[in-house]
Amino acid sequence: MIFVCDKCRFIFSRTVEPEQCPDCGKYAVREANEMERQEYEEHLKEFQGDENG
């Protein structure tokens, strides 16, 4: 599942919903909407592309 922090806007993946943001530690985590999920996927593809060459 993809989640986003409403305080720092960090988008991340976890198997269960966390209570706190792993980046800033705030208790403002929610499930990502469709646009945020697409943004996460784009960043993931860019990161994987950078690793491969």
Secondary structure by P-SEA (a helix, b strand, c coil): cbbbbccccccccccccccccccccccccccccaaaaaaaaaaaaaaaaaaac
